[in-house]
Amino acid sequence: MIRSLLLALPLVLFAASGADRDCNNPMDQSTMNICADKDYQAADKKLNDVYSKVMTALDDAGYRAKLKTAQRAWIQYRDTECTFEVAENEGGSIYPLVYSGCLTRLTDARTKELQTYLACFKDADKCGAPQ
């Protein structure tokens, strides 16, 4: 009996993780919440990739330190802003969906800002970006 439970545990964990969820056509709140979190995780990964590229492109350690400070402050802003923005949904089943949606929206916007820095590094005369 215990062996059967141990063998079934990975399947239960796999299903609970949302790996089998259809995010192209979510049919219930739980799936919508899981898919919204997946969207946020993808946006966060992209942000981290672009942030790393910007840090690498900065030649000056002082600028890297300033960007690191700015990024940490931005993360605190994003999280606090989203907590405020979705406060009316707190405790509801839709809360994870709207919270993840807010995180994704703000993270995508920050990624675009960081991508702008990268473009400026290629032609600093156009934007006066630090190098």
VOTI-512445 format. One record per residue: x, y, z of N, C-alpha, C in turn; residue number from 1; residue in one letter. Coordinates in Angstrom, 2 decimals. Last residue first. Example, Ala and Ser with C-alpha at 12.3 -4.5 7.8 and 13.67 -1.06 7.14 Angstrom:
<vopas>
@n.X = 12.85, n.Y = -2.25, n.Z = 7.08, ca.X = 13.67, ca.Y = -1.06, ca.Z = 7.14, c.X = 12.90, c.Y = 0.03, c.Z = 7.87, num = 2, residu = S;
@n.X = 13.19, n.Y = -5.69, n.Z = 7.80, ca.X = 12.30, ca.Y = -4.50, ca.Z = 7.80, c.X = 13.20, c.Y = -3.30, c.Z = 7.80, num = 1, residu = A;
</vopas>
This chain:
<vopas>
@n.X = 27.85, n.Y = 54.40, n.Z = -20.63, ca.X = 28.59, ca.Y = 53.29, ca.Z = -21.24, c.X = 29.60, c.Y = 52.74, c.Z = -20.28, num = 131, residu = Q;
@n.X = 24.55, n.Y = 55.85, n.Z = -20.53, ca.X = 25.87, ca.Y = 55.58, ca.Z = -19.95, c.X = 26.53, c.Y = 54.39, c.Z = -20.63, num = 130, residu = P;
@n.X = 23.01, n.Y = 57.47, n.Z = -23.36, ca.X = 23.04, ca.Y = 56.44, ca.Z = -22.33, c.X = 24.44, c.Y = 56.27, c.Z = -21.78, num = 129, residu = A;
@n.X = 22.26, n.Y = 59.30, n.Z = -25.30, ca.X = 23.05, ca.Y = 59.75, ca.Z = -24.17, c.X = 23.12, c.Y = 58.75, c.Z = -23.04, num = 128, residu = G;
@n.X = 20.96, n.Y = 58.61, n.Z = -27.62, ca.X = 20.18, ca.Y = 58.73, ca.Z = -26.38, c.X = 20.98, c.Y = 59.17, c.Z = -25.18, num = 127, residu = C;
@n.X = 22.64, n.Y = 58.73, n.Z = -29.84, ca.X = 21.20, ca.Y = 58.88, ca.Z = -30.02, c.X = 20.46, c.Y = 59.16, c.Z = -28.73, num = 126, residu = K;
@n.X = 25.16, n.Y = 58.15, n.Z = -28.97, ca.X = 24.89, ca.Y = 59.52, ca.Z = -29.41, c.X = 23.40, c.Y = 59.77, c.Z = -29.58, num = 125, residu = D;
@n.X = 25.21, n.Y = 55.43, n.Z = -28.49, ca.X = 25.05, ca.Y = 56.32, ca.Z = -27.35, c.X = 24.76, c.Y = 57.76, c.Z = -27.77, num = 124, residu = A;
@n.X = 24.35, n.Y = 52.83, n.Z = -29.84, ca.X = 24.50, ca.Y = 54.16, ca.Z = -30.44, c.X = 24.22, c.Y = 55.20, c.Z = -29.36, num = 123, residu = D;
@n.X = 24.37, n.Y = 50.67, n.Z = -28.16, ca.X = 24.88, ca.Y = 50.47, ca.Z = -29.51, c.X = 25.12, c.Y = 51.80, c.Z = -30.22, num = 122, residu = K;
@n.X = 23.12, n.Y = 51.59, n.Z = -25.95, ca.X = 24.54, ca.Y = 51.29, ca.Z = -25.83, c.X = 25.18, c.Y = 51.10, c.Z = -27.20, num = 121, residu = F;
@n.X = 20.48, n.Y = 51.74, n.Z = -26.78, ca.X = 21.25, ca.Y = 52.98, ca.Z = -26.65, c.X = 22.74, c.Y = 52.72, c.Z = -26.56, num = 120, residu = C;
@n.X = 19.72, n.Y = 49.11, n.Z = -26.60, ca.X = 19.75, ca.Y = 49.75, ca.Z = -27.92, c.X = 20.58, c.Y = 51.02, c.Z = -27.87, num = 119, residu = A;
@n.X = 19.84, n.Y = 48.80, n.Z = -23.81, ca.X = 20.72, ca.Y = 48.02, ca.Z = -24.69, c.X = 20.84, c.Y = 48.66, c.Z = -26.06, num = 118, residu = L;
@n.X = 17.80, n.Y = 50.55, n.Z = -23.02, ca.X = 19.19, ca.Y = 50.81, ca.Z = -22.62, c.X = 20.15, c.Y = 50.06, c.Z = -23.53, num = 117, residu = Y;
@n.X = 15.64, n.Y = 49.18, n.Z = -24.11, ca.X = 15.97, ca.Y = 50.51, ca.Z = -24.62, c.X = 17.40, c.Y = 50.87, c.Z = -24.25, num = 116, residu = T;
@n.X = 15.57, n.Y = 46.99, n.Z = -22.45, ca.X = 15.92, ca.Y = 46.78, ca.Z = -23.86, c.X = 16.28, c.Y = 48.11, c.Z = -24.52, num = 115, residu = Q;
@n.X = 14.67, n.Y = 48.24, n.Z = -20.13, ca.X = 16.03, ca.Y = 47.71, ca.Z = -20.16, c.X = 16.49, c.Y = 47.44, c.Z = -21.59, num = 114, residu = L;
@n.X = 12.05, n.Y = 48.84, n.Z = -20.97, ca.X = 12.97, ca.Y = 49.91, ca.Z = -20.56, c.X = 14.42, c.Y = 49.43, c.Z = -20.64, num = 113, residu = E;
@n.X = 11.06, n.Y = 46.25, n.Z = -21.40, ca.X = 11.18, ca.Y = 47.18, ca.Z = -22.53, c.X = 12.11, c.Y = 48.34, c.Z = -22.20, num = 112, residu = K;
@n.X = 11.09, n.Y = 45.35, n.Z = -18.75, ca.X = 11.94, ca.Y = 44.69, ca.Z = -19.75, c.X = 12.13, c.Y = 45.59, c.Z = -20.96, num = 111, residu = T;
@n.X = 9.11, n.Y = 46.96, n.Z = -17.68, ca.X = 10.50, ca.Y = 47.15, ca.Z = -17.24, c.X = 11.46, c.Y = 46.49, c.Z = -18.23, num = 110, residu = R;
@n.X = 6.88, n.Y = 45.86, n.Z = -18.97, ca.X = 7.22, ca.Y = 47.28, ca.Z = -19.17, c.X = 8.68, c.Y = 47.54, c.Z = -18.77, num = 109, residu = A;
@n.X = 6.89, n.Y = 43.26, n.Z = -17.97, ca.X = 7.07, ca.Y = 43.48, ca.Z = -19.41, c.X = 7.48, c.Y = 44.92, c.Z = -19.68, num = 108, residu = D;
@n.X = 6.37, n.Y = 43.87, n.Z = -15.28, ca.X = 7.64, ca.Y = 43.24, ca.Z = -15.65, c.X = 7.91, c.Y = 43.40, c.Z = -17.14, num = 107, residu = T;
@n.X = 3.77, n.Y = 44.86, n.Z = -15.40, ca.X = 4.85, ca.Y = 45.74, ca.Z = -14.97, c.X = 6.22, c.Y = 45.18, c.Z = -15.33, num = 106, residu = L;
@n.X = 2.45, n.Y = 42.51, n.Z = -16.37, ca.X = 2.35, ca.Y = 43.79, ca.Z = -17.07, c.X = 3.50, c.Y = 44.72, c.Z = -16.69, num = 105, residu = R;
@n.X = 3.07, n.Y = 40.59, n.Z = -14.38, ca.X = 3.47, ca.Y = 40.39, ca.Z = -15.78, c.X = 3.49, c.Y = 41.72, c.Z = -16.53, num = 104, residu = T;
@n.X = 1.86, n.Y = 41.67, n.Z = -12.10, ca.X = 3.30, ca.Y = 41.42, ca.Z = -12.13, c.X = 3.81, c.Y = 41.29, c.Z = -13.56, num = 103, residu = L;
@n.X = -0.83, n.Y = 41.63, n.Z = -12.99, ca.X = -0.16, ca.Y = 42.90, ca.Z = -12.67, c.X = 1.36, c.Y = 42.73, c.Z = -12.72, num = 102, residu = C;
@n.X = -1.21, n.Y = 38.86, n.Z = -13.22, ca.X = -1.38, ca.Y = 39.74, ca.Z = -14.38, c.X = -0.70, c.Y = 41.09, c.Z = -14.18, num = 101, residu = G;
@n.X = -0.87, n.Y = 38.03, n.Z = -10.59, ca.X = 0.11, ca.Y = 37.61, ca.Z = -11.60, c.X = 0.02, c.Y = 38.47, c.Z = -12.85, num = 100, residu = S;
@n.X = -3.19, n.Y = 39.28, n.Z = -9.58, ca.X = -1.87, ca.Y = 39.62, ca.Z = -9.05, c.X = -0.79, c.Y = 39.24, c.Z = -10.07, num = 99, residu = Y;
@n.X = -5.23, n.Y = 38.02, n.Z = -10.97, ca.X = -5.03, ca.Y = 39.46, ca.Z = -11.18, c.X = -3.68, c.Y = 39.91, c.Z = -10.65, num = 98, residu = V;
@n.X = -4.80, n.Y = 35.32, n.Z = -10.11, ca.X = -4.86, ca.Y = 35.69, ca.Z = -11.53, c.X = -4.56, c.Y = 37.16, c.Z = -11.73, num = 97, residu = L;
@n.X = -4.96, n.Y = 35.37, n.Z = -7.31, ca.X = -3.70, ca.Y = 34.98, ca.Z = -7.97, c.X = -3.66, c.Y = 35.38, c.Z = -9.45, num = 96, residu = P;
@n.X = -7.76, n.Y = 36.34, n.Z = -7.02, ca.X = -6.59, ca.Y = 37.11, ca.Z = -6.59, c.X = -5.30, c.Y = 36.68, c.Z = -7.28, num = 95, residu = Y;
@n.X = -9.92, n.Y = 34.77, n.Z = -7.50, ca.X = -9.34, ca.Y = 35.44, ca.Z = -8.66, c.X = -8.05, c.Y = 36.19, c.Z = -8.31, num = 94, residu = I;
@n.X = -10.82, n.Y = 33.92, n.Z = -5.06, ca.X = -10.18, ca.Y = 32.92, ca.Z = -5.92, c.X = -9.51, c.Y = 33.54, c.Z = -7.14, num = 93, residu = S;
@n.X = -10.01, n.Y = 36.34, n.Z = -2.50, ca.X = -10.86, ca.Y = 35.73, ca.Z = -3.51, c.X = -10.10, c.Y = 34.77, c.Z = -4.39, num = 92, residu = G;
@n.X = -8.15, n.Y = 37.54, n.Z = -0.91, ca.X = -8.97, ca.Y = 36.51, ca.Z = -0.32, c.X = -9.89, c.Y = 35.80, c.Z = -1.31, num = 91, residu = G;
@n.X = -8.28, n.Y = 40.56, n.Z = -2.67, ca.X = -7.60, ca.Y = 39.76, ca.Z = -1.65, c.X = -8.58, c.Y = 38.78, c.Z = -0.99, num = 90, residu = E;
@n.X = -9.32, n.Y = 42.30, n.Z = -4.43, ca.X = -9.53, ca.Y = 40.89, ca.Z = -4.72, c.X = -8.93, c.Y = 39.97, c.Z = -3.67, num = 89, residu = N;
@n.X = -8.49, n.Y = 44.79, n.Z = -3.65, ca.X = -9.93, ca.Y = 44.51, ca.Z = -3.57, c.X = -10.26, c.Y = 43.04, c.Z = -3.84, num = 88, residu = E;
@n.X = -5.75, n.Y = 44.75, n.Z = -4.25, ca.X = -6.20, ca.Y = 44.61, ca.Z = -2.87, c.X = -7.68, c.Y = 44.26, c.Z = -2.76, num = 87, residu = A;
@n.X = -4.38, n.Y = 45.14, n.Z = -6.58, ca.X = -5.32, ca.Y = 44.02, ca.Z = -6.54, c.X = -5.91, c.Y = 43.79, c.Z = -5.15, num = 86, residu = V;
@n.X = -2.75, n.Y = 47.36, n.Z = -6.10, ca.X = -3.65, ca.Y = 47.34, ca.Z = -7.25, c.X = -4.71, c.Y = 46.26, c.Z = -7.15, num = 85, residu = E;
@n.X = -1.13, n.Y = 46.64, n.Z = -3.90, ca.X = -2.13, ca.Y = 47.69, ca.Z = -3.79, c.X = -3.20, c.Y = 47.56, c.Z = -4.87, num = 84, residu = F;
@n.X = 0.40, n.Y = 44.62, n.Z = -5.09, ca.X = -0.35, ca.Y = 44.33, ca.Z = -3.87, c.X = -1.46, c.Y = 45.36, c.Z = -3.67, num = 83, residu = T;
@n.X = 1.56, n.Y = 46.09, n.Z = -7.15, ca.X = 0.60, ca.Y = 45.03, ca.Z = -7.46, c.X = -0.21, c.Y = 44.63, c.Z = -6.24, num = 82, residu = C;
@n.X = 3.20, n.Y = 47.82, n.Z = -5.66, ca.X = 2.16, ca.Y = 48.36, ca.Z = -6.55, c.X = 1.11, c.Y = 47.29, c.Z = -6.85, num = 81, residu = E;
@n.X = 4.95, n.Y = 46.01, n.Z = -4.47, ca.X = 4.07, ca.Y = 46.84, ca.Z = -3.65, c.X = 2.92, c.Y = 47.39, c.Z = -4.46, num = 80, residu = T;
@n.X = 6.24, n.Y = 44.93, n.Z = -6.72, ca.X = 5.53, ca.Y = 44.06, ca.Z = -5.80, c.X = 4.53, c.Y = 44.84, c.Z = -4.94, num = 79, residu = D;
@n.X = 7.35, n.Y = 47.28, n.Z = -7.88, ca.X = 6.44, ca.Y = 46.40, ca.Z = -8.62, c.X = 5.59, c.Y = 45.56, c.Z = -7.67, num = 78, residu = R;
@n.X = 9.05, n.Y = 48.28, n.Z = -5.82, ca.X = 7.92, ca.Y = 49.06, ca.Z = -6.33, c.X = 6.89, c.Y = 48.15, c.Z = -6.99, num = 77, residu = Y;
@n.X = 10.88, n.Y = 46.17, n.Z = -5.66, ca.X = 10.07, ca.Y = 46.51, ca.Z = -4.49, c.X = 8.85, c.Y = 47.32, c.Z = -4.90, num = 76, residu = Q;
@n.X = 11.92, n.Y = 46.38, n.Z = -8.24, ca.X = 11.26, ca.Y = 45.13, ca.Z = -7.82, c.X = 10.37, c.Y = 45.40, c.Z = -6.61, num = 75, residu = I;
@n.X = 13.07, n.Y = 48.95, n.Z = -8.13, ca.X = 11.96, ca.Y = 48.69, ca.Z = -9.04, c.X = 11.20, c.Y = 47.43, c.Z = -8.63, num = 74, residu = W;
@n.X = 15.12, n.Y = 48.52, n.Z = -6.31, ca.X = 14.04, ca.Y = 49.45, ca.Z = -5.95, c.X = 12.83, c.Y = 49.22, c.Z = -6.84, num = 73, residu = A;
@n.X = 16.67, n.Y = 46.79, n.Z = -7.86, ca.X = 16.14, ca.Y = 46.33, ca.Z = -6.57, c.X = 14.97, c.Y = 47.21, c.Z = -6.13, num = 72, residu = R;
@n.X = 17.30, n.Y = 48.51, n.Z = -9.97, ca.X = 16.53, ca.Y = 47.30, ca.Z = -10.22, c.X = 15.91, c.Y = 46.76, c.Z = -8.93, num = 71, residu = Q;
@n.X = 18.84, n.Y = 50.47, n.Z = -8.71, ca.X = 17.58, ca.Y = 50.84, ca.Z = -9.36, c.X = 16.70, c.Y = 49.62, c.Z = -9.56, num = 70, residu = A;
@n.X = 21.03, n.Y = 48.92, n.Z = -7.92, ca.X = 20.21, ca.Y = 49.61, ca.Z = -6.91, c.X = 18.84, c.Y = 49.97, c.Z = -7.48, num = 69, residu = T;
@n.X = 21.95, n.Y = 48.17, n.Z = -10.46, ca.X = 21.57, ca.Y = 47.15, ca.Z = -9.48, c.X = 20.67, c.Y = 47.76, c.Z = -8.40, num = 68, residu = K;
@n.X = 22.59, n.Y = 50.66, n.Z = -11.53, ca.X = 21.51, ca.Y = 49.87, ca.Z = -12.14, c.X = 21.03, c.Y = 48.80, c.Z = -11.17, num = 67, residu = L;
@n.X = 24.71, n.Y = 51.33, n.Z = -9.82, ca.X = 23.51, ca.Y = 52.17, ca.Z = -9.86, c.X = 22.33, c.Y = 51.41, c.Z = -10.47, num = 66, residu = K;
@n.X = 26.55, n.Y = 49.32, n.Z = -10.45, ca.X = 26.04, ca.Y = 49.42, ca.Z = -9.08, c.X = 24.76, c.Y = 50.26, c.Z = -9.04, num = 65, residu = A;
@n.X = 27.02, n.Y = 49.97, n.Z = -13.13, ca.X = 26.44, ca.Y = 48.67, ca.Z = -12.79, c.X = 25.84, c.Y = 48.70, c.Z = -11.39, num = 64, residu = R;
@n.X = 28.23, n.Y = 52.47, n.Z = -12.82, ca.X = 26.92, ca.Y = 52.38, ca.Z = -13.48, c.X = 26.24, c.Y = 51.06, c.Z = -13.17, num = 63, residu = Y;
@n.X = 30.58, n.Y = 51.62, n.Z = -11.56, ca.X = 29.69, ca.Y = 52.55, ca.Z = -10.89, c.X = 28.30, c.Y = 52.54, c.Z = -11.50, num = 62, residu = G;
@n.X = 31.85, n.Y = 50.08, n.Z = -13.47, ca.X = 31.31, ca.Y = 49.41, ca.Z = -12.28, c.X = 30.35, c.Y = 50.31, c.Z = -11.52, num = 61, residu = A;
@n.X = 31.36, n.Y = 50.48, n.Z = -16.90, ca.X = 31.71, ca.Y = 51.16, ca.Z = -15.65, c.X = 31.04, c.Y = 50.47, c.Z = -14.46, num = 60, residu = D;
@n.X = 30.28, n.Y = 49.16, n.Z = -19.03, ca.X = 31.72, ca.Y = 49.04, ca.Z = -18.79, c.X = 32.11, c.Y = 49.55, c.Z = -17.42, num = 59, residu = D;
@n.X = 27.43, n.Y = 47.33, n.Z = -19.60, ca.X = 27.95, ca.Y = 48.48, ca.Z = -18.87, c.X = 29.42, c.Y = 48.27, c.Z = -18.54, num = 58, residu = L;
@n.X = 26.84, n.Y = 44.85, n.Z = -20.62, ca.X = 27.15, ca.Y = 45.92, ca.Z = -21.56, c.X = 27.72, c.Y = 47.15, c.Z = -20.87, num = 57, residu = A;
@n.X = 26.15, n.Y = 43.38, n.Z = -18.37, ca.X = 27.35, ca.Y = 43.01, ca.Z = -19.11, c.X = 27.79, c.Y = 44.14, c.Z = -20.03, num = 56, residu = T;
@n.X = 23.74, n.Y = 44.63, n.Z = -17.73, ca.X = 24.85, ca.Y = 44.67, ca.Z = -16.77, c.X = 26.17, c.Y = 44.34, c.Z = -17.47, num = 55, residu = M;
@n.X = 22.26, n.Y = 43.93, n.Z = -20.01, ca.X = 22.55, ca.Y = 45.34, ca.Z = -19.73, c.X = 23.73, c.Y = 45.44, c.Z = -18.78, num = 54, residu = V;
@n.X = 22.14, n.Y = 41.16, n.Z = -19.67, ca.X = 22.79, ca.Y = 41.72, ca.Z = -20.86, c.X = 23.15, c.Y = 43.19, c.Z = -20.65, num = 53, residu = K;
@n.X = 20.68, n.Y = 41.00, n.Z = -17.30, ca.X = 22.05, ca.Y = 40.47, ca.Z = -17.35, c.X = 22.82, c.Y = 41.03, c.Z = -18.54, num = 52, residu = S;
@n.X = 18.24, n.Y = 42.08, n.Z = -18.21, ca.X = 18.99, ca.Y = 42.76, ca.Z = -17.14, c.X = 20.45, c.Y = 42.30, c.Z = -17.16, num = 51, residu = Y;
@n.X = 17.46, n.Y = 40.05, n.Z = -19.97, ca.X = 17.78, ca.Y = 41.39, ca.Z = -20.50, c.X = 18.61, c.Y = 42.17, c.Z = -19.47, num = 50, residu = V;
@n.X = 17.05, n.Y = 37.95, n.Z = -18.13, ca.X = 17.98, ca.Y = 37.80, ca.Z = -19.25, c.X = 18.42, c.Y = 39.16, c.Z = -19.79, num = 49, residu = D;
@n.X = 15.10, n.Y = 39.03, n.Z = -16.45, ca.X = 16.41, ca.Y = 38.69, ca.Z = -15.90, c.X = 17.45, c.Y = 38.51, c.Z = -17.00, num = 48, residu = N;
@n.X = 12.97, n.Y = 39.28, n.Z = -18.30, ca.X = 13.51, ca.Y = 40.45, ca.Z = -17.61, c.X = 14.92, c.Y = 40.17, c.Z = -17.10, num = 47, residu = L;
@n.X = 12.54, n.Y = 36.58, n.Z = -18.88, ca.X = 12.98, ca.Y = 37.48, ca.Z = -19.94, c.X = 13.60, c.Y = 38.74, c.Z = -19.33, num = 46, residu = K;
@n.X = 11.67, n.Y = 35.70, n.Z = -16.37, ca.X = 12.88, ca.Y = 35.12, ca.Z = -16.96, c.X = 13.43, c.Y = 36.05, c.Z = -18.05, num = 45, residu = K;
@n.X = 9.33, n.Y = 37.20, n.Z = -16.14, ca.X = 10.41, ca.Y = 37.42, ca.Z = -15.19, c.X = 11.73, c.Y = 36.85, c.Z = -15.72, num = 44, residu = D;
@n.X = 7.78, n.Y = 36.08, n.Z = -18.16, ca.X = 8.13, ca.Y = 37.50, ca.Z = -18.23, c.X = 9.32, c.Y = 37.79, c.Z = -17.31, num = 43, residu = A;
@n.X = 7.52, n.Y = 33.48, n.Z = -17.14, ca.X = 8.19, ca.Y = 33.69, ca.Z = -18.43, c.X = 8.63, c.Y = 35.15, c.Z = -18.57, num = 42, residu = A;
@n.X = 6.10, n.Y = 34.03, n.Z = -14.80, ca.X = 7.42, ca.Y = 33.39, ca.Z = -14.71, c.X = 8.21, c.Y = 33.58, c.Z = -16.01, num = 41, residu = Q;
@n.X = 3.71, n.Y = 35.08, n.Z = -15.90, ca.X = 4.59, ca.Y = 35.93, ca.Z = -15.10, c.X = 6.00, c.Y = 35.33, c.Z = -15.03, num = 40, residu = Y;
@n.X = 2.74, n.Y = 32.77, n.Z = -17.13, ca.X = 3.02, ca.Y = 33.96, ca.Z = -17.94, c.X = 3.98, c.Y = 34.89, c.Z = -17.19, num = 39, residu = D;
@n.X = 2.37, n.Y = 31.18, n.Z = -14.86, ca.X = 3.33, ca.Y = 30.75, ca.Z = -15.89, c.X = 3.72, c.Y = 31.94, c.Z = -16.78, num = 38, residu = K;
@n.X = 0.33, n.Y = 32.65, n.Z = -13.65, ca.X = 1.63, ca.Y = 32.54, ca.Z = -12.99, c.X = 2.71, c.Y = 32.10, c.Z = -13.98, num = 37, residu = D;
@n.X = -1.68, n.Y = 32.18, n.Z = -15.49, ca.X = -1.23, ca.Y = 33.56, ca.Z = -15.27, c.X = 0.13, c.Y = 33.56, c.Z = -14.57, num = 36, residu = A;
@n.X = -1.97, n.Y = 29.42, n.Z = -15.15, ca.X = -1.49, ca.Y = 29.94, ca.Z = -16.43, c.X = -1.00, c.Y = 31.38, c.Z = -16.29, num = 35, residu = C;
@n.X = -3.01, n.Y = 29.33, n.Z = -12.55, ca.X = -1.75, ca.Y = 28.66, ca.Z = -12.86, c.X = -1.15, c.Y = 29.21, c.Z = -14.14, num = 34, residu = I;
@n.X = -5.42, n.Y = 30.74, n.Z = -12.91, ca.X = -4.42, ca.Y = 31.21, ca.Z = -11.96, c.X = -3.04, c.Y = 30.63, c.Z = -12.27, num = 33, residu = N;
@n.X = -6.73, n.Y = 29.11, n.Z = -14.77, ca.X = -6.42, ca.Y = 30.50, ca.Z = -15.11, c.X = -5.33, c.Y = 31.06, c.Z = -14.20, num = 32, residu = M;
@n.X = -7.00, n.Y = 26.80, n.Z = -13.20, ca.X = -6.16, ca.Y = 26.77, ca.Z = -14.40, c.X = -5.78, c.Y = 28.19, c.Z = -14.83, num = 31, residu = T;
@n.X = -8.78, n.Y = 27.79, n.Z = -11.25, ca.X = -7.48, ca.Y = 27.24, ca.Z = -10.87, c.X = -6.52, c.Y = 27.23, c.Z = -12.06, num = 30, residu = S;
@n.X = -11.03, n.Y = 28.48, n.Z = -12.75, ca.X = -10.24, ca.Y = 29.51, ca.Z = -12.09, c.X = -8.85, c.Y = 29.02, c.Z = -11.71, num = 29, residu = Q;
@n.X = -11.21, n.Y = 26.76, n.Z = -15.94, ca.X = -11.59, ca.Y = 26.97, ca.Z = -14.55, c.X = -10.63, c.Y = 27.96, c.Z = -13.90, num = 28, residu = D;
@n.X = -10.27, n.Y = 26.53, n.Z = -18.51, ca.X = -11.71, ca.Y = 26.34, ca.Z = -18.29, c.X = -12.15, c.Y = 26.55, c.Z = -16.85, num = 27, residu = M;
@n.X = -8.06, n.Y = 27.95, n.Z = -20.86, ca.X = -8.32, ca.Y = 27.59, ca.Z = -19.46, c.X = -9.82, c.Y = 27.57, c.Z = -19.18, num = 26, residu = P;
@n.X = -6.71, n.Y = 27.49, n.Z = -23.49, ca.X = -8.15, ca.Y = 27.53, ca.Z = -23.28, c.X = -8.47, c.Y = 27.13, c.Z = -21.84, num = 25, residu = N;
@n.X = -4.02, n.Y = 27.56, n.Z = -23.32, ca.X = -4.62, ca.Y = 28.18, ca.Z = -24.50, c.X = -6.13, c.Y = 28.32, c.Z = -24.34, num = 24, residu = N;
@n.X = -3.28, n.Y = 26.09, n.Z = -21.18, ca.X = -3.29, ca.Y = 27.54, ca.Z = -21.01, c.X = -3.81, c.Y = 28.26, c.Z = -22.25, num = 23, residu = C;
@n.X = -4.20, n.Y = 23.30, n.Z = -19.83, ca.X = -4.27, ca.Y = 23.89, ca.Z = -21.15, c.X = -4.39, c.Y = 25.41, c.Z = -21.01, num = 22, residu = D;
@n.X = -2.10, n.Y = 21.47, n.Z = -17.61, ca.X = -3.13, ca.Y = 22.48, ca.Z = -17.83, c.X = -3.04, c.Y = 23.03, c.Z = -19.24, num = 21, residu = R;
@n.X = -0.17, n.Y = 19.79, n.Z = -16.73, ca.X = -1.14, ca.Y = 19.23, ca.Z = -17.67, c.X = -2.23, c.Y = 20.24, c.Z = -18.02, num = 20, residu = D;
@n.X = 1.27, n.Y = 21.23, n.Z = -14.91, ca.X = 1.94, ca.Y = 20.82, ca.Z = -16.13, c.X = 0.96, c.Y = 20.29, c.Z = -17.17, num = 19, residu = A;
@n.X = 0.37, n.Y = 21.94, n.Z = -12.48, ca.X = -0.23, ca.Y = 22.63, ca.Z = -13.62, c.X = 0.38, c.Y = 22.23, c.Z = -14.94, num = 18, residu = G;
@n.X = 1.08, n.Y = 20.63, n.Z = -10.24, ca.X = 1.97, ca.Y = 21.70, ca.Z = -10.70, c.X = 1.39, c.Y = 22.46, c.Z = -11.87, num = 17, residu = S;
@n.X = -0.69, n.Y = 18.58, n.Z = -9.96, ca.X = -0.90, ca.Y = 19.76, ca.Z = -9.13, c.X = -0.04, c.Y = 20.92, c.Z = -9.59, num = 16, residu = A;
@n.X = 0.45, n.Y = 16.70, n.Z = -11.69, ca.X = -0.86, ca.Y = 17.28, ca.Z = -12.00, c.X = -1.10, c.Y = 18.55, c.Z = -11.22, num = 15, residu = A;
@n.X = 2.83, n.Y = 16.18, n.Z = -10.28, ca.X = 2.87, ca.Y = 16.64, ca.Z = -11.66, c.X = 1.56, c.Y = 17.31, c.Z = -12.03, num = 14, residu = F;
@n.X = 1.84, n.Y = 15.17, n.Z = -7.87, ca.X = 2.61, ca.Y = 16.42, ca.Z = -7.88, c.X = 2.68, c.Y = 17.01, c.Z = -9.28, num = 13, residu = L;
@n.X = 0.68, n.Y = 12.82, n.Z = -8.84, ca.X = -0.15, ca.Y = 13.83, ca.Z = -8.17, c.X = 0.56, c.Y = 15.17, c.Z = -8.19, num = 12, residu = V;
@n.X = 2.95, n.Y = 11.51, n.Z = -9.78, ca.X = 1.85, ca.Y = 11.84, ca.Z = -10.70, c.X = 0.95, c.Y = 12.91, c.Z = -10.12, num = 11, residu = L;
@n.X = 4.50, n.Y = 11.16, n.Z = -7.45, ca.X = 4.98, ca.Y = 12.02, ca.Z = -8.54, c.X = 3.88, c.Y = 12.42, c.Z = -9.53, num = 10, residu = P;
@n.X = 2.67, n.Y = 9.38, n.Z = -5.96, ca.X = 2.98, ca.Y = 10.74, ca.Z = -5.53, c.X = 3.53, c.Y = 11.61, c.Z = -6.66, num = 9, residu = L;
@n.X = 2.52, n.Y = 6.76, n.Z = -6.78, ca.X = 1.50, ca.Y = 7.69, ca.Z = -7.28, c.X = 1.85, c.Y = 9.14, c.Z = -6.97, num = 8, residu = A;
@n.X = 4.56, n.Y = 5.55, n.Z = -5.38, ca.X = 4.63, ca.Y = 5.55, ca.Z = -6.83, c.X = 3.65, c.Y = 6.56, c.Z = -7.44, num = 7, residu = L;
@n.X = 3.62, n.Y = 5.87, n.Z = -2.78, ca.X = 4.88, ca.Y = 6.52, ca.Z = -3.17, c.X = 5.02, c.Y = 6.58, c.Z = -4.69, num = 6, residu = L;
@n.X = 1.34, n.Y = 4.26, n.Z = -2.89, ca.X = 1.22, ca.Y = 5.69, ca.Z = -2.63, c.X = 2.47, c.Y = 6.45, c.Z = -3.06, num = 5, residu = L;
@n.X = 2.52, n.Y = 1.78, n.Z = -3.31, ca.X = 1.60, ca.Y = 2.32, ca.Z = -4.31, c.X = 1.43, c.Y = 3.82, c.Z = -4.13, num = 4, residu = S;
@n.X = 3.93, n.Y = 1.50, n.Z = -0.88, ca.X = 4.67, ca.Y = 1.56, ca.Z = -2.15, c.X = 3.78, c.Y = 2.15, c.Z = -3.25, num = 3, residu = R;
@n.X = 1.83, n.Y = 1.30, n.Z = 0.88, ca.X = 2.70, ca.Y = 2.48, ca.Z = 0.95, c.X = 3.48, c.Y = 2.63, c.Z = -0.34, num = 2, residu = I;
@n.X = 0.81, n.Y = -1.19, n.Z = 0.00, ca.X = 0.00, ca.Y = 0.00, ca.Z = 0.00, c.X = 0.86, c.Y = 1.26, c.Z = 0.00, num = 1, residu = M;
</vopas>
